[in-house]
Amino acid sequence: MNTKAKTHPQKAKAVGANTVVAQEKPSKTTAEATPSTDKKPRQPKKTKVARDVRCTFSLPGSEFDAMQDLRHKLSDAIGRKVKKSQLLNVAARLLLRQTHGKIKAELAKVAAES
């Protein structure tokens, strides 16, 4: 039975029956360390595209009806259909512009109604 570990010949060498010792990598000389000028220039890294996240939540029927009415009124006002996702996106943007105090007050009102 062969008990020697399989290793890459340049990375490690066997010492004794069962031990393996790693060899040091040779250091690069200055000629090897400097990039050559005949290589193609590096391409800039691509930016990650934000992906859509699917989200499911529940609303009371009265709030859903109010949101539908708002969608229809906005659709009539701007002359094109407004999607629920667009309406929620605008609502989130408007909320982000508000102070925490105003949002906290509205959350207290919602909690009192529940």
C-alpha positions in Angstrom: 0.0 0.0 0.0 1.4 3.4 -1.0 1.1 5.9 1.8 2.7 8.9 0.1 0.4 11.8 -0.5 -0.1 12.9 -4.1 1.3 16.4 -4.5 2.1 18.8 -7.3 5.8 18.3 -8.1 6.7 22.0 -8.1 4.7 22.9 -5.0 5.8 20.2 -2.5 8.3 17.5 -2.2 8.2 14.3 -0.1 10.4 14.1 2.9 10.4 10.6 4.5 7.7 8.1 4.2 4.5 10.0 5.2 5.4 13.7 5.5 5.1 16.4 2.8 6.8 19.8 3.1 5.8 22.7 0.9 8.5 24.4 -1.1 8.7 28.2 -1.1 7.7 29.9 -4.3 10.6 31.6 -6.1 10.3 35.4 -5.9 9.7 37.3 -9.1 12.5 39.4 -10.5 11.9 42.9 -11.5 11.5 42.0 -15.1 8.8 39.4 -14.3 7.0 41.7 -11.9 6.5 44.6 -14.3 3.7 44.1 -16.8 4.6 44.0 -20.4 3.3 46.7 -22.8 2.1 44.3 -25.5 -0.9 43.1 -23.4 -4.3 44.4 -23.9 -5.5 47.1 -21.5 -7.8 45.9 -18.7 -11.4 46.4 -19.2 -13.2 48.3 -16.5 -15.3 46.1 -14.2 -18.9 46.0 -15.0 -21.3 47.5 -12.5 -23.8 45.2 -11.0 -27.3 45.7 -12.2 -29.9 46.1 -9.5 -32.4 43.2 -9.8 -36.0 43.3 -9.0 -37.1 41.6 -5.8 -40.5 40.0 -5.6 -42.5 40.9 -2.4 -45.8 39.7 -1.2 -47.8 41.4 1.5 -51.4 41.8 2.8 -53.5 44.9 2.9 -56.9 45.5 4.5 -59.6 45.6 1.8 -60.3 49.3 2.4 -56.6 50.3 1.9 -56.4 48.2 -1.3 -59.6 49.9 -2.6 -58.1 53.3 -1.8 -54.9 52.4 -3.6 -56.9 51.2 -6.6 -58.9 54.5 -6.6 -55.7 56.5 -6.5 -54.2 54.5 -9.4 -57.3 55.2 -11.5 -57.3 58.9 -10.7 -53.6 59.2 -11.5 -54.1 57.2 -14.7 -56.8 59.7 -15.8 -54.6 62.7 -14.8 -51.5 61.7 -16.6 -53.1 59.9 -19.5 -51.6 56.4 -19.1 -52.0 53.4 -16.9 -50.3 53.4 -13.5 -49.1 50.0 -12.2 -49.3 49.1 -8.6 -45.6 48.6 -8.5 -45.0 52.1 -9.8 -47.4 53.6 -7.2 -45.6 51.7 -4.4 -42.2 52.8 -5.8 -43.3 56.5 -5.7 -44.7 56.0 -2.2 -41.4 54.6 -1.0 -39.5 57.5 -2.5 -41.8 60.0 -0.8 -41.4 58.2 2.5 -37.6 58.3 2.3 -37.8 62.1 2.0 -39.9 62.4 5.2 -38.4 62.9 8.7 -38.5 60.1 11.1 -40.8 62.1 13.4 -43.5 62.4 10.7 -43.3 58.7 9.8 -43.4 57.7 13.5 -46.6 59.8 13.9 -48.3 58.1 10.9 -47.2 54.6 12.1 -48.8 55.4 15.5 -52.1 56.3 13.7 -52.0 53.0 11.7 -51.3 51.0 14.9 -54.3 52.7 16.6 -56.6 51.8 13.8 -55.6 48.2 13.9 
